[in-house]
Amino acid sequence: MARVETGTVVCLASREAVTLADIRGATLRVTRGTLWLTQQRDRRDIVLQVGDRWAVERDGDTVVEALGDTCFSMVAPHAAAPIRLPAS
């Protein structure tokens, strides 16, 4: 897994997806494109567009998928805490 510092921008190609584990409290902010996401044990589908922010509400897996080329930043709940991304 790669570690990213808070505020790091992650860019995904269209239809590319990543699973983020146990990032409760992290805020995702879309800076380009559209991002679909869902949380483990949550039936909702959440769609974020440029400028939207959303705080991860629970531990477990959060799956994010780019609907078109998309970039988003992640801010940890505590500024010093790293966020881990799966290796690509």
Buried (B, 14 or more C-beta within 10 A) or exposed (E): EEEBEBEBEBEBEEEEEBEBEBBEBBBBBBBBBBBBBBBEEEEEEBEBEBEBEBEBEBBBBBEBBBBEBBBBBBBBBEEEEEBEBEEE
